Amino acid sequence: MFTTGQVIFAALFFIVFVAIIASSYRKDKKLHKKNYKGVIWILASFITFILILFLIKYFLKN
């Protein structure tokens, strides 16, 4: 389905892409901790809201 050259290119592209993303994240880690403090509570609230919607759907269906 894929030629050897395409597979090699895809593998190298993936490795380089992951390396760039990881290095970028490491550079910005301190900045993220400063700017996004408290975001975990928003995520927890969102997940709780979705669970509540599923519970309402389940109980109204039965």
N, C-alpha and C positions, 0 to 999 in steps of 0.2 A: 504494500500500500504506500509506504513512504520509502524514499531512497535513503541510502546511507548518509548522504550529505545533509538531507533534511533532518534526519534524526540527530546527527552531530550538532547541527545548527540549533535545533530546539533545546538540546541538553545544555549547550554552552550559553544560550540566551537565558535559560531558566536559572542557571548557576550565577551568572553575572547579575541578573535582575534581583535575585534574592540577596546577593551580597550588597548591592547598592541600597536596597530597601533597609537592610539591617544596619548598615553604616549610617544612613540618614536618620534612622530611629535613635541610634546611640548618640548622635550629635544633638538631637532635639529632646532627649530624655528629661533633662533638667527643666527645660522650657515647658514641656508638657505637664510636668508635676506642678509647676507654678500656675499655668493658665487654666488647666482643666481640673483643678481641685474640686472635689465634690461631685464629679460627673457620675461616679459609681451609684450615687443615690438616685439620679435620674434614670439610669439603666435599671436599677432595682424597681423603681416605680413603674416603669414601662412594662417590665416582665410581669409584675404583680397585676397590672391592669389587663394584660392579655390573658393571664390565668383566670381572672375574675370573669372576663367575657366568655371563656370556655366553660367555666362552671355554670354561669347563667344559661348558656346554650344547652348544656347537659341536663340541668334540672328542669328547664322548660320543655325539653323534648320528651322527657319521661313522665 
